[in-house]
Amino acid sequence: MVDVLVAMQEKFVNVRNWWKEEAQMRERVVNYYQALRQVLRESSPSKRWLARCCHCDIYF
């Protein structure tokens, strides 16, 4: 999951939903969310630590 986050960080643009404009970034975000859901399934108390980015609306 860290490699996906690093790739997302490298392409970050301070515009809401910027990641939806490029197919490769959409795929990375989908992969990130799949990994995040798996982590949350395994340890549900960690949901309280999630926060939505005010710039891109992605949960971290």
N, C-alpha and C positions, 0 to 999 in steps of 0.2 A: 504494500500500500504506500510505503514511503516513496518509492520510485514514481508512482503515479502523481503523488502530491508535488514532488519536485518538478516533474514535467508540466504540471498545471501552473506552478509558480513561475516557471520560466516564460510562459506565454500570457501571464496575467495582464489584463487591461482593466483600468478602473472605470468600467462601463457595465451597467447591470446586464446580466445574461450574456456577457461577451463570449462565453464558452459555447454557446449554441450556434455561433456563426461558422465554425470550422468543424468539419466532420470528424477529424482526428481528435479534437478536444472533446467533442460530445462523447466519443467512444471512451476517452480517458475518464471523464466524469461518471459515465455509466459504470465503468469498472471500479472506480472509487466507491460509488454508492453500493455496489454489490458487496465489496469487501467490508464497508462500514456496516451494512445490514448483518453480515455474518458475525462481526464483532459484537454487535448489539444483541443478537440472538444468544450468543454464548455468555454474555454478562449484562443482563438487562439494567442493573443499577447505573451503568455508564451512560444511559440516555440523558440523565440530568446534566452531563457535561457537554452536551452538544450545543452549539451556537451557530446561528445562520449568519453568514458574512453579509454585511450591509452593502457591499459593493457588487457581489456576484450571486447572492442568494443560495450559495452552496453551504451545506451543513459541515461543520468541522468539530 
